[in-house]
């Protein structure tokens, strides 16, 4: 490429694209690794364990119903520097309201998944 402003801009775009591709590949490789326990989520779990005899409560503010589902969404960070996983334990009612929210940041490893929590039943609503 000639050393012009247009050529330099094109080289920069190509380098950014290659960097994003490398980050996506790294995120896909890390997707199989177990996630480390987050200190903040441990504190929340300990608090709810005292409140609900070990059963987690709904993540939504103001809701104290027992959580029945785990909602997971994996997407690219806004800055484009890797994948982010957002999880929330929700009651049945709030789970029904959930839908993918980060489709603009979707990539080949994008995930939106709703899984029942272990030990929950159809009457988890209470």
N, C-alpha and C positions, 0 to 999 in steps of 0.2 A: 504494500500500500504506500502511496506517496505520502510524504510528510507535510500534509496540509491539515487545516483545522478539521475538515470533514473526515479525513483519514484517521486522525487522532480520536475523534469522537466515536467513530466506528470501532476502533480498537478497544476503546473503553467499554463500549456496549458489549462487545464480544467477551471481554474479560469478566464483566459483571455476570453475563449469562453463564460462563464457565464456572464462576464462583457459586452461583445459585445451584447449578447442577451438582457440584461437589458437595454442597451442604445437604441437598436432598438425598444423595447417595449415602452420606454419613448418617443422616437421620434414619434412613431405611435400615441401615446396618444396626443402629442402636435400638431400633424398635423391638428387636428380639431379646434385648437385655432386660433383666428385671429392674424395675424402678426403685430407687432408694426411698425409704420412708421419709416423708416430709415432716419436719419438726412441728410446723404449724398444724398440719392435719392430725398429728398425734395428740396435740393438746386439745383440739376440738373433739376428737374421739374420746379422750379421757373424760372430758367434761360431760359429754352426752352419755357416756357409760354410767356416770353417777346419777344422772337424771332419769335414765330409762332402763335401768338394770342391764346395761351392756348393749342394748339395741341402739343403733344410730338414729338420730332424728333427721327430719327433712332439712336440707341445706337452705331452703328459701327463708328469707327474713320473716319473722312473725309466725312461722308455721312450726308447731311442736308435735306434729304427727310423726309416727315412726316411718323411717325411710324404707322403701320397698324395692327401689331400683337404683342402679348405678348408671349414670349417663356419662359417656366419654366422647369427647371430640378432639381429634388430633389435626392440627393445621399448621401452616407456616407462620412464624412470627411476623408481625407487621414490618419489622426491619428487614425481613428476608434472611435472617441469620439463624436458621434452624427451625426444627419442629417444636410445637408446644402442645402439651396435652392438658385439656381442661376436664376435670371430673367433678361430679356432684352426686351426692346421695339424695334422692328425692322420694317423697311420698307418691302414691299412685296418681292422685289428682294433678300434682305439678309435673309428673312425668308425662302425662297425657298432653300437657301444654308445650312440651319441649319439641324443638325442631333444630336442624342444623342452622348455625348462625354465622359461621365463618366460611361460607362457600367461596367468597372472593379470594380467600387464602388457601384454597384447596390445592393439593398437589397429588402425585401418584400414590403417596402413602397416606392420603387423607382418610380419616375414620370418623364415623358418627355411629355410636353403638349404644343401645340400651340393654342392660343385663339385669335380671332379677338378683337381689342380694341373697346370699345363702341364708336359709332359715326363714325366709318370708313365705307367707301363704296368700291365698286369694283374699283373706280377710285382714290383710296387713293394714288396711285403712283404719281399723280400730273400731 
